[in-house]
Structure formats: C-alpha cells, structure tokens
Amino acid sequence: MEPNQHELYEYARDRIKQKKYLFIHLIILAIGTLFLFVANHWLNFHEEVNWWIWVVAVWCCLFIFHAIKVLVTDSFMNKNWERAQIDKLMLKQTKKIEQLQNDLDNSKPSAE
C-alpha cells in the first residue's frame, strides 16, 4: 500500500471509530435514561423531585458536545485542513522573510 493510500485508510478508520463510539454513546444514553427513570420511580428516592431529568439533561448536553465534535468539528478540521493551514502559514512566513530581506538589501548604503 502506498503511503498516501495508507494515510487515507488510517483517516477513514479513525473516522469510523469516532462514529462508532458516538453510536455506542447514544445507546448507553438511551439505556441509562431508562434505568434512571425506573430507579427514580421504583426506589422512591426523593419521590417529589424528578432528579433523573437533571441527570439525563446533563448527559444529553455531553452527548450533543460529543456529536458536534465528531460530526461537525472533526469533519472539516481534518488532516487536509491542518495541512492547508500549515502551508498557508509557511507561505506567510516565507513572504515576511523575503520582505525583511528586501528591506535589509535596500537599506544598505551603496559603496560609491
């Protein structure tokens, strides 16, 4: 396998793994929500307060952050994006060095 193909394969494998963990998180969230609901109603622990809703709300927020990371952030901030940003910064630095070199060459007094 060529290095470029291997890099594409590794990236695809990592993305599949991220999506798999997100799906597992969703399943655990659903099972956990059901368990907390049952625990709140069967254990009669602070029956007047539905504490399980607060736990599930926080857990859902964490799941949403996880989903945003996997589906939004990591989908466009990948290796290609990193490489493009590095190339952009290197080009900017090269232009700055050339400008400084030109300024230095122009500021030298001529030997006449």
FIKE-688389 format. One record per atom (N, C-alpha, C, CB): x, y, z. Coordinates in steps of 0.001 Angstrom, whole numbers, padded with zeros to 6 digits, always signed. Glycine has a CB too. Example, Ala and Ser with C-alpha at 12.3 -4.5 7.8 and 13.67 -1.06 7.14 Angstrom:
2
+013190-005690+007800/+012300-004500+007800/+013200-003300+007800/+011308-004473+009046/+012850-002250+007080/+013670-001060+007140/+012900+000030+007870/+014084-000598+005725/
***
This chain:
112
+000844-001176+000000/+000000+000000+000000/+000893+001244+000000/-000963-000005+001224/+000563+002184-000846/+001334+003421-000942/+001125+004268+000308/+000936+004216-002203/+002100+005105+000649/+001955+005937+001858/+000713+006826+001839/+003180+006805+002030/+000387+007382+000670/-000791+008245+000571/-002075+007450+000813/-000841+008925-000806/-002149+006265+000237/-003312+005413+000447/-003402+004964+001902/-003257+004198-000481/-002247+004671+002492/-002229+004256+003896/-002731+005390+004795/-000802+003829+004317/-002334+006615+004492/-002797+007764+005266/-004311+007938+005131/-002073+009041+004812/-004837+007779+003913/-006283+007863+003696/-007008+006746+004444/-006609+007793+002192/-006424+005556+004427/-007017+004428+005141/-007061+004699+006642/-006231+003139+004858/-005970+005197+007196/-005911+005490+008639/-006923+006567+009016/-004489+005939+009045/-007038+007581+008177/-008014+008636+008442/-009431+008073+008425/-007878+009769+007410/-009740+007254+007429/-011076+006655+007325/-011336+005745+008527/-011219+005855+005999/-010340+004991+008931/-010503+004105+010090/-010770+004897+011362/-009259+003233+010275/-010053+006003+011539/-010265+006852+012711/-011663+007466+012706/-009208+007957+012764/-012131+007914+011542/-013476+008496+011453/-014550+007456+011759/-013708+009093+010057/-014373+006243+011263/-015331+005173+011548/-015333+004874+013042/-014991+003894+010736/-014166+004864+013651/-014073+004602+015091/-014772+005705+015887/-012595+004487+015525/-014602+006957+015475/-015273+008070+016150/-016785+007935+016050/-014826+009411+015554/-017281+007622+014861/-018721+007479+014667/-019267+006279+015427/-019045+007347+013185/-018475+005218+015501/-018877+004030+016258/-019026+004376+017740/-017846+002888+016071/-018051+005106+018300/-018127+005498+019707/-019301+006446+019962/-016818+006160+020142/-019614+007295+018998/-020768+008178+019134/-022060+007362+019182/-020814+009191+017972/-022176+006353+018330/-023353+005494+018321/-023462+004706+019626/-023304+004537+017124/-022332+004202+020128/-022324+003498+021415/-022755+004449+022530/-020917+002913+021715/-022289+005688+022481/-022676+006690+023471/-024192+006899+023437/-021934+008028+023215/-024764+006954+022242/-026217+007126+022107/-026977+005944+022723/-026601+007282+020620/-026512+004733+022464/-027166+003544+023021/-027075+003541+024547/-026530+002259+022449/-025898+003859+025085/-025731+003898+026535/-026591+005007+027140/-024247+004107+026904/-026707+006126+026439/-027572+007215+026908/-029027+006753+026990/-027456+008441+025975/-029497+006046+025970/-030884+005566+025970/-031118+004561+027101/-031230+004924+024612/-030216+003614+027256/-030350+002616+028323/-030231+003278+029692/-029283+001511+028171/-029283+004199+029828/-029102+004905+031099/-030316+005742+031460/-027871+005792+031037/-030920+006390+030466/-032122+007188+030716/-033250+006304+031231/-032562+007923+029436/-033431+005173+030584/-034468+004238+031022/-034187+003746+032448/-034557+003037+030048/-032941+003404+032718/-032563+002936+034052/-032803+004018+035109/-031088+002505+034066/-032412+005249+034826/-032611+006332+035795/-034091+006611+036035/-031918+007603+035314/-034895+006541+034976/-036337+006730+035123/-036930+005649+036038/-037030+006703+033739/-036565+004409+035782/-037069+003293+036592/-036563+003412+038023/-036643+001936+035983/-035295+003755+038181/-034730+003886+039523/-035440+004987+040303/-033223+004176+039446/-035757+006077+039669/-036439+007181+040350/-037845+006769+040795/-036516+008413+039427/-038531+005998+039982/-039915+005640+040305/-040026+004402+041199/-040687+005405+039030/-039111+003476+041099/-039184+002265+041914/-038536+002422+043268/-038546+001128+041193/-037445+003180+043342/-036741+003336+044612/-037408+004362+045521/-035305+003735+044360/-038263+005188+044938/-038946+006243+045691/-037959+007116+046468/-039961+005627+046652/-036825+007365+045886/-035807+008211+046490/-036101+009647+046077/-034360+007774+046058/-036494+010472+047024/-036936+011845+046750/-038020+011834+045677/-035741+012733+046304/-039098+011188+045980/-040182+010993+045022/-040775+012308+044522/-041269+010156+045647/-040730+013327+045364/-041317+014601+044955/-040469+015336+043915/-041513+015485+046167/-039232+014927+043765/-038322+015568+042806/-037948+014551+041731/-037039+016122+043522/-038066+014945+040491/-037633+014077+039385/-036164+014356+039086/-038513+014304+038104/-035300+013858+039952/-033858+014107+039840/-033277+013489+038585/-033131+013567+041058/-033892+012430+038084/-033349+011750+036911/-033375+012648+035682/-034128+010473+036635/-034308+013594+035636/-034390+014506+034486/-033138+015378+034414/-035658+015394+034579/-032656+015831+035573/-031457+016667+035597/-030227+015872+035165/-031241+017252+036999/-030133+014643+035622/-029001+013797+035228/-029030+013549+033723/-029026+012450+035997/-030197+013236+033205/-030335+012973+031770/-030081+014247+030961/-031739+012412+031454/-030504+015398+031470/-030270+016663+030760/-028779+016949+030626/-030963+017826+031488/-028036+016754+031714/-026580+016966+031664/-025944+015956+030715/-025950+016845+033086/-026376+014713+030811/-025850+013667+029947/-026152+013971+028481/-026435+012308+030341/-027349+014460+028185/-027704+014832+026809/-026833+015976+026299/-029184+015229+026728/-026531+016932+027168/-025622+018024+026769/-024251+017471+026409/-025488+019072+027902/-023755+016553+027215/-022458+015932+026911/-022520+015157+025594/-022027+014991+028059/-023634+014479+025354/-023790+013758+024094/-023811+014728+022914/-025074+012916+024113/-024492+015847+023070/-024542+016845+021989/-023146+017390+021700/-025499+018004+022358/-022363+017666+022752/-020983+018122+022541/-020171+017054+021808/-020313+018469+023892/-020361+015795+022197/-019665+014690+021540/-020064+014617+020067/-019975+013353+022251/-021358+014744+019777/-021843+014686+018396/-021295+015851+017571/-023380+014697+018369/-021277+017041+018145/-020728+018201+017428/-019266+017978+017107/-020896+019489+018253/-018522+017454+018069/-017099+017191+017838/-016906+016201+016694/-016437+016655+019117/-017658+015109+016721/-017476+014063+015718/-018033+014472+014358/-018139+012778+016180/-019242+015003+014339/-019923+015232+013066/-019624+016588+012434/-021391+015101+013262/-019276+017578+013244/-019051+018917+012690/-017564+019265+012701/-019848+019972+013484/-017004+019348+013883/-015630+019826+014012/-014628+018916+013300/-015261+019943+015477/-014665+017629+013593/-013688+016716+013001/-013929+016457+011523/-013698+015413+013740/-015112+016777+011017/-015358+016529+009598/-014676+017562+008707/-016852+016521+009325/-014506+018796+009198/-013811+019773+008344/-012454+020184+008889/-014665+021002+008168/-012175+019912+010132/-010848+020207+010681/-010039+018914+010707/-010949+020834+012119/-009824+018340+009540/-009119+017079+009435/-007680+017312+008982/-009843+016139+008469/-007024+016256+008533/-005622+016342+008109/-005447+017306+006941/-005098+014959+007720/-006375+017301+006006/-006265+018208+004857/-006346+019658+005306/-007368+017914+003827/-007248+019938+006242/-007381+021296+006767/-006097+021697+007488/-008598+021401+007723/-005551+020796+008314/-004298+021082+009022/-003174+021361+008034/-003914+019910+009941/-003082+020523+007001/-002027+020695+006000/-002180+022030+005273/-002051+019535+004987/-003396+022408+004934/-003641+023682+004258/-003275+024858+005160/-005110+023786+003824/-003591+024761+006460/-003252+025831+007394/-001736+025952+007558/-003916+025580+008757/-001046+024816+007620/+000421+024841+007731/+001028+025454+006486/+000985+023420+007953/+000548+025048+005306/+001054+025617+004053/+000814+027124+003991/+000391+024933+002850/-000351+027547+004437/-000699+028969+004444/+000252+029759+005358/-002165+029161+004902/+000491+029214+006563/+001395+029899+007491/+002837+029902+006990/+001330+029241+008864/+003256+028796+006378/+004620+028750+005837/+004791+029757+004705/+004956+027334+005337/+003779+029890+003845/+003829+030867+002761/+003898+032284+003324/+002605+030716+001839/+003121+032534+004353/+003114+033844+005004/+004488+034163+005603/+002030+033893+006100/+005092+033163+006250/+006419+033357+006839/+007472+033584+005764/+006803+032152+007699/+007361+032840+004676/+008318+033000+003576/+008224+034403+002982/+008068+031941+002482/+007013+034901+002774/+006831+036263+002252/+007396+037289+003225/+005338+036550+001986/+007184+037079+004518/+007694+038007+005529/+009226+038020+005520/+007168+037623+006933/+009834+036843+005398/+011302+036760+005346/+011827+037448+004095/+011771+035287+005379/+011158+037226+002952/+011574+037892+001713/+011445+039409+001833/+010738+037385+000526/+010378+039871+002454/+010175+041307+002649/+011272+041883+003538/+008788+041582+003264/+011583+041181+004614/+012652+041646+005504/+014004+041656+004782/+012729+040755+006761/+014234+040638+003964/+015490+040574+003210/+015566+041731+002212/+015616+039215+002472/+014456+042035+001545/+014429+043160+000606/+014653+044481+001339/+013091+043196-000156/+014009+044633+002490/+014203+045854+003282/+015657+045998+003721/+013280+045848+004513/+016258+044878+004097/+017663+044908+004520/+018576+045234+003349/+018067+043564+005141/+018317+044674+002175/+019122+044948+000974/+018970+046420+000542/+018700+043999-000190/+017777+046972+000647/+017523+048344+000241/+018084+049353+001235/+016044+048562+000071/+018236+048943+002485/+018716+049892+003482/+020239+049963+003553/+018167+049526+004831/+020953+049068+002859/+022418+049095+002873/+022903+050313+002086/+023010+047777+002275/+023860+051022+002663/+024392+052168+001894/+025219+051652+000712/+025267+053102+002809/+025076+052352-000387/+025823+051923-001571/+027279+052351-001431/+025199+052513-002871/+028173+051489-001864/+029600+051733-001736/+030081+052463-002979/+030382+050407-001530/+030016+053818-002967/+030431+054614-004129/+031607+055435-003798/+029322+055500-004621/
***
